[in-house]
Amino acid sequence: MPTTIFRLPKPLGCLTLLLLVFWVNLPGQSAHADDPLPIVTVTVARGLHQFVNVRAHPTPDAAVIGALRTPAEANILGATADGLWLNGQLDDGLTGWLPADQVTVATYTVDLAAPVEHNADWQPFWQFDGVAMVLTPVGCFDMGVNGAGGRQCFDQPFWIDRYEVTNAEYRECVTAGICAPPDDLTFYSNGQYNDYPVVFVSWYQASDYAEWRGCRLPTEAEWEYAARGPANLLFPWGNEFVPENVVFLTPISSSYPSPLAVDSRPAGVSWVGAYHLSGNVFEWTRSIYALYPYDAADGRESLADLTVPRIQRGGSWGCGSEIYLRVDFYRPTQWPYTTNEFVGIRLVCSY
């Protein structure tokens, strides 16, 4: 086990971490594992144009309070009696009115107890309770490169953050007196980066934020399942690397030394609708280093010892090679008090 504490320099955001690659695996948990899972019906609207104005009231002269931008969706909460206006909620929590003739509407029913066997069979949907989260359904996948982590199955769905935790969201926890500010305030204190992922946060800070929100850090298996799905994809969008789908170190990106906004690269979302599971920033998991295959009872998910290294996943804007951006492969481990500009937070909640 490594004993050196690494502070990662920008040009080596992936290469330095290569010294700390390990393999592990683990299943999800639910606080309501014995409760029957429901059949849910979801109605969403998608804009017919690049953006559709969201208005404060269902009239064409009402104040514009936001916009539904393609390819984003709005959850439909209701409609006017004549059907000309739809009451919708965007995934930033904004609720307002959309003109029905400027959107397409789809309604689908999902049996949450039925395992999903193919990524394409799952229709992503989200909820907003302060933060947008997408549902990851019941199902199985082969963890790790060539299934080295073993077959992992989830008999309960779970919610995972649609986006990496932003500076603005983390600031709310700091203001509440629960979370400590990031170790470096370069991005955090600059309003220009409100919608960028919070970085320079340790595993301890990430855990404090999770507790404040009533969620938790994902296990490695939860994280990888949300990124790959039953299809065991190498990247969230498929098995071929597409540079335009991910924020990583390129000759162009090296000219602006930071990650990008959490809702950038929409073509790179995973099968459950989560952004930036590859690239932008690494994300802390709750998992302790242990070799594959994964055994949930071997202690790797234990919180008894809070001083041991924890695994990060996802690659970052400091990674310059596609191999480090694969969601089945790269699994660096860092001491829980480590912070740097390449690592952020994404949470999960039990269904």
C-alpha positions as MATLAB code, in Angstrom:
seq = 'MPTTIFRLPKPLGCLTLLLLVFWVNLPGQSAHADDPLPIVTVTVARGLHQFVNVRAHPTPDAAVIGALRTPAEANILGATADGLWLNGQLDDGLTGWLPADQVTVATYTVDLAAPVEHNADWQPFWQFDGVAMVLTPVGCFDMGVNGAGGRQCFDQPFWIDRYEVTNAEYRECVTAGICAPPDDLTFYSNGQYNDYPVVFVSWYQASDYAEWRGCRLPTEAEWEYAARGPANLLFPWGNEFVPENVVFLTPISSSYPSPLAVDSRPAGVSWVGAYHLSGNVFEWTRSIYALYPYDAADGRESLADLTVPRIQRGGSWGCGSEIYLRVDFYRPTQWPYTTNEFVGIRLVCSY';
ca = [
       0.000    0.000    0.000;
       1.381    3.422   -0.931;
       2.528    5.762    1.810;
       3.332    8.847   -0.268;
       0.912   11.753   -0.365;
       0.540   13.097   -3.904;
      -0.283   16.697   -4.814;
      -1.064   16.422   -8.524;
       0.454   18.984  -10.910;
      -1.774   20.097  -13.786;
       0.189   18.478  -16.645;
       0.297   15.137  -14.802;
      -3.291   14.915  -13.617;
      -3.487   11.320  -14.838;
       0.123   10.189  -15.084;
       0.961   10.798  -11.431;
      -2.170    8.963  -10.355;
      -1.051    5.972  -12.411;
       1.213    5.073   -9.515;
      -1.879    4.399   -7.414;
      -4.069    2.229   -9.648;
      -5.892   -0.655   -7.958;
      -8.858   -2.859   -8.731;
     -12.013   -3.247   -6.658;
     -15.734   -3.848   -6.916;
     -18.957   -3.603   -4.888;
     -22.773   -3.689   -4.979;
     -25.413   -1.103   -4.121;
     -27.554   -0.825   -1.036;
     -31.044    0.412   -0.295;
     -32.661    1.623    2.894;
     -35.955    0.107    1.662;
     -34.808   -3.184    0.200;
     -37.957   -5.023    1.383;
     -40.435   -2.520   -0.029;
     -42.111   -3.498   -3.330;
     -40.892   -1.414   -6.224;
     -43.592    0.557   -8.029;
     -44.541    1.057  -11.645;
     -44.028    4.738  -12.434;
     -45.288    6.929  -15.253;
     -43.163    9.837  -16.427;
     -44.079   12.591  -18.895;
     -41.339   14.756  -20.390;
     -41.151   17.543  -22.950;
     -38.339   18.258  -25.392;
     -38.000   21.484  -27.338;
     -38.623   21.608  -31.073;
     -36.060   24.397  -31.342;
     -32.637   25.075  -29.867;
     -34.334   26.696  -26.903;
     -37.906   27.280  -25.762;
     -38.698   30.109  -23.355;
     -40.092   29.171  -19.952;
     -42.621   31.733  -18.734;
     -43.832   32.654  -15.271;
     -47.494   32.272  -16.282;
     -49.318   30.460  -19.117;
     -49.611   33.481  -21.377;
     -47.395   34.599  -24.279;
     -46.718   37.987  -22.683;
     -45.697   36.603  -19.274;
     -42.144   37.166  -18.054;
     -39.497   34.794  -19.397;
     -37.861   33.103  -16.388;
     -35.678   30.560  -18.143;
     -35.261   28.372  -21.211;
     -35.537   24.704  -22.119;
     -32.425   24.090  -24.208;
     -31.985   21.150  -26.552;
     -31.259   18.322  -25.746;
     -32.502   18.879  -22.179;
     -35.932   17.720  -21.044;
     -38.572   19.158  -18.742;
     -40.606   16.963  -16.435;
     -44.265   17.792  -17.077;
     -46.235   18.469  -13.906;
     -49.529   19.566  -15.433;
     -51.226   21.596  -18.156;
     -53.840   24.286  -18.677;
     -57.410   23.136  -19.328;
     -57.104   23.914  -23.032;
     -53.774   22.086  -23.313;
     -52.005   25.067  -24.841;
     -49.515   25.431  -21.980;
     -47.573   22.806  -20.063;
     -46.284   23.261  -16.526;
     -42.747   21.885  -16.548;
     -39.743   21.591  -14.276;
     -36.204   21.876  -15.634;
     -33.365   19.910  -14.105;
     -32.038   23.012  -12.362;
     -35.281   23.118  -10.367;
     -36.884   25.964  -12.303;
     -40.635   25.468  -12.719;
     -42.655   27.423  -15.279;
     -44.842   27.261  -18.358;
     -43.969   25.976  -21.832;
     -46.025   26.568  -24.997;
     -47.310   23.143  -26.051;
     -46.810   23.860  -29.753;
     -43.065   24.350  -29.271;
     -42.314   21.015  -27.613;
     -42.804   17.303  -28.177;
     -44.239   15.314  -25.300;
     -43.513   11.677  -24.440;
     -45.098    9.584  -21.704;
     -43.655    6.254  -20.665;
     -44.244    3.712  -17.938;
     -41.412    1.958  -16.108;
     -41.621   -1.148  -13.941;
     -38.856   -0.486  -11.432;
     -38.825   -4.115  -10.295;
     -37.964   -5.442  -13.754;
     -34.209   -5.839  -14.388;
     -32.904   -3.883  -17.381;
     -30.992   -6.192  -19.731;
     -29.960   -3.694  -22.403;
     -28.915   -0.060  -22.046;
     -31.235    0.939  -24.885;
     -34.225   -0.463  -22.998;
     -33.899    2.170  -20.293;
     -35.533    5.565  -20.657;
     -33.591    7.984  -18.435;
     -35.591   10.088  -16.036;
     -34.711   12.420  -13.216;
     -36.109   14.094  -10.140;
     -35.237   17.417   -8.555;
     -35.077   17.847   -4.805;
     -32.542   20.634   -4.515;
     -30.279   18.812   -6.994;
     -31.107   16.914  -10.191;
     -30.593   13.152   -9.840;
     -31.159   10.410  -12.420;
     -32.444    6.948  -11.586;
     -30.212    3.919  -12.096;
     -32.421    0.828  -12.498;
     -32.285   -2.764  -11.309;
     -29.891   -4.872  -13.372;
     -26.451   -6.452  -13.727;
     -23.116   -5.726  -15.394;
     -19.613   -7.197  -15.624;
     -17.306   -4.988  -13.599;
     -13.784   -4.046  -14.604;
     -11.701   -4.835  -17.665;
     -12.953   -8.086  -19.214;
     -15.158   -8.628  -16.180;
     -12.222   -8.950  -13.759;
     -14.376   -7.513  -10.979;
     -17.043  -10.151  -11.405;
     -20.718  -10.047  -12.257;
     -22.400   -7.357  -10.141;
     -26.164   -7.135   -9.747;
     -28.440   -4.535   -8.182;
     -31.847   -5.574   -6.899;
     -32.732   -2.018   -5.900;
     -32.581    1.111   -8.059;
     -30.696    4.146   -6.818;
     -30.448    7.831   -7.651;
     -27.156    9.329   -8.811;
     -26.387   13.015   -9.349;
     -27.021   13.991  -12.930;
     -24.106   16.415  -12.697;
     -20.956   16.730  -10.650;
     -21.479   18.871   -7.559;
     -20.934   22.517   -8.488;
     -19.151   25.293   -6.636;
     -22.520   26.983   -6.060;
     -24.065   23.825   -4.599;
     -21.106   23.120   -2.346;
     -21.115   26.743   -1.182;
     -24.576   26.201    0.303;
     -23.114   23.548    2.618;
     -20.274   25.876    3.604;
     -22.757   28.671    4.313;
     -24.761   26.266    6.478;
     -21.656   25.727    8.612;
     -21.365   22.023    7.789;
     -18.701   21.893    5.077;
     -15.236   23.410    5.085;
     -14.316   25.547    2.058;
     -12.094   23.943   -0.602;
      -8.379   24.056    0.121;
      -7.815   26.298   -2.886;
     -10.387   29.014   -3.650;
      -9.293   29.838   -7.218;
     -12.461   28.451   -8.787;
     -14.720   28.333   -5.746;
     -14.611   32.052   -4.957;
     -14.994   33.209   -8.567;
     -18.635   33.539   -9.637;
     -17.590   32.746  -13.184;
     -17.198   29.134  -12.047;
     -20.490   28.703  -10.143;
     -21.637   25.965  -12.543;
     -18.242   24.261  -12.644;
     -17.467   21.216  -10.482;
     -16.127   21.967   -7.031;
     -12.505   20.795   -6.708;
      -9.780   20.890   -4.047;
     -12.077   18.916   -1.735;
     -10.940   15.913    0.281;
     -12.807   12.660    0.826;
     -13.710   13.984    4.280;
     -15.213   17.143    2.791;
     -17.073   15.110    0.186;
     -18.461   12.894    2.952;
     -19.574   15.910    4.986;
     -21.358   17.307    1.958;
     -23.064   13.956    1.335;
     -24.304   13.759    4.916;
     -25.613   17.334    4.736;
     -27.586   16.478    1.618;
     -28.902   13.218    3.054;
     -27.100   11.119    0.449;
     -23.754    9.303    0.301;
     -20.698    8.811   -1.853;
     -21.209    6.060   -4.441;
     -19.638    2.682   -4.128;
     -17.327    1.847   -6.970;
     -19.821   -0.665   -8.342;
     -22.655    1.867   -8.242;
     -20.498    4.407  -10.014;
     -19.365    1.991  -12.726;
     -22.836    0.546  -13.283;
     -24.243    4.057  -13.798;
     -21.437    4.720  -16.290;
     -21.516    1.436  -18.257;
     -24.850   -0.337  -17.778;
     -25.711   -3.935  -18.754;
     -23.955   -3.345  -22.095;
     -20.620   -3.076  -20.246;
     -19.612   -0.041  -22.289;
     -16.046    1.235  -22.283;
     -17.205    4.868  -22.300;
     -20.514    6.275  -21.094;
     -21.716    6.787  -24.691;
     -20.376    3.595  -26.313;
     -17.250    1.570  -27.028;
     -15.438    4.038  -29.292;
     -13.633    7.094  -27.959;
     -15.228   10.344  -29.154;
     -13.074   13.348  -28.156;
     -15.978   15.778  -28.515;
     -17.906   13.914  -25.795;
     -15.407   14.412  -22.988;
     -13.395   17.139  -21.247;
      -9.770   16.003  -21.208;
      -6.266   17.315  -21.821;
      -5.753   18.269  -25.457;
      -3.564   20.929  -27.136;
      -6.687   23.129  -27.210;
      -7.921   22.495  -23.677;
      -4.456   23.017  -22.189;
      -4.865   26.726  -22.941;
      -7.628   27.048  -20.328;
      -6.518   25.358  -17.105;
      -9.783   24.200  -15.560;
     -12.639   21.764  -15.972;
     -15.768   22.935  -17.779;
     -19.358   23.550  -16.671;
     -21.097   20.430  -15.379;
     -23.751   20.504  -18.109;
     -21.259   20.663  -20.988;
     -20.723   17.769  -23.411;
     -24.363   16.531  -23.529;
     -23.466   13.964  -26.198;
     -21.299   12.208  -23.611;
     -24.025   11.377  -21.092;
     -24.328    7.822  -19.817;
     -27.252    5.456  -20.396;
     -28.953    6.761  -17.230;
     -28.506   10.400  -18.243;
     -25.535   11.339  -16.034;
     -23.026   13.879  -17.372;
     -19.219   13.681  -17.222;
     -18.789   10.184  -15.850;
     -15.775   10.261  -18.141;
     -13.518   13.299  -17.881;
     -13.947   16.787  -16.435;
     -13.057   15.747  -12.854;
     -12.405   12.525  -10.994;
     -15.031   11.715   -8.370;
     -14.540   10.339   -4.883;
     -16.142    6.993   -4.045;
     -16.595    5.478   -0.602;
     -14.575    2.393   -1.622;
     -11.307    1.318   -0.014;
      -8.531   -0.232   -2.084;
      -8.913   -3.979   -2.548;
      -8.131   -6.360   -5.377;
     -10.662   -7.827   -7.795;
     -12.904   -9.755   -7.731;
     -15.145   -7.751   -5.496;
     -16.646   -9.155   -2.314;
     -19.066   -6.846   -0.545;
     -18.263   -8.480    2.770;
     -14.488   -8.094    2.603;
     -14.417   -4.656    4.271;
     -13.801   -2.437    1.258;
     -17.005   -0.498    1.977;
     -16.314   -0.200    5.692;
     -16.356    3.205    7.337;
     -14.711    1.876   10.500;
     -11.298    3.263    9.528;
     -11.556    6.731    8.033;
      -7.813    7.103    7.468;
      -7.303    4.580    4.652;
      -7.029    5.558    0.954;
     -10.233    5.768   -1.077;
     -10.779    5.185   -4.775;
     -11.625    7.880   -7.312;
     -13.259    7.271  -10.679;
     -13.941    8.926  -13.997;
     -10.788   10.540  -15.357;
     -10.352   14.303  -15.508;
      -9.484   17.315  -17.597;
      -5.855   16.506  -16.719;
      -5.962   13.155  -18.550;
      -4.359   13.213  -21.963;
      -4.989    9.646  -23.110;
      -8.272    7.872  -23.769;
      -7.235    4.810  -21.758;
      -7.518    6.866  -18.565;
     -10.995    8.014  -19.586;
     -12.425    4.520  -19.960;
     -14.988    3.788  -17.278;
     -13.929    0.157  -16.864;
     -10.221    0.707  -16.354;
      -8.721    3.619  -14.483;
      -9.138    3.434  -10.712;
      -6.657    5.665   -8.851;
      -6.535    5.706   -5.068;
      -5.754    8.684   -2.838;
      -5.463    9.335    0.868;
      -8.739   10.779    2.163;
      -7.180   14.120    3.126;
      -5.726   14.669   -0.373;
      -7.070   17.561   -2.448;
      -6.237   18.778   -5.936;
      -7.723   20.511   -8.943;
      -8.687   17.261  -10.663;
     -11.073   15.683   -8.140;
     -14.675   16.546   -7.293;
     -17.901   15.014   -5.965;
     -20.923   13.085   -7.220;
     -23.456   11.545   -4.833;
     -25.986    8.723   -4.801;
     -29.186    8.284   -2.812;
     -31.148    5.111   -2.172;
     -34.477    4.911   -3.934;
];
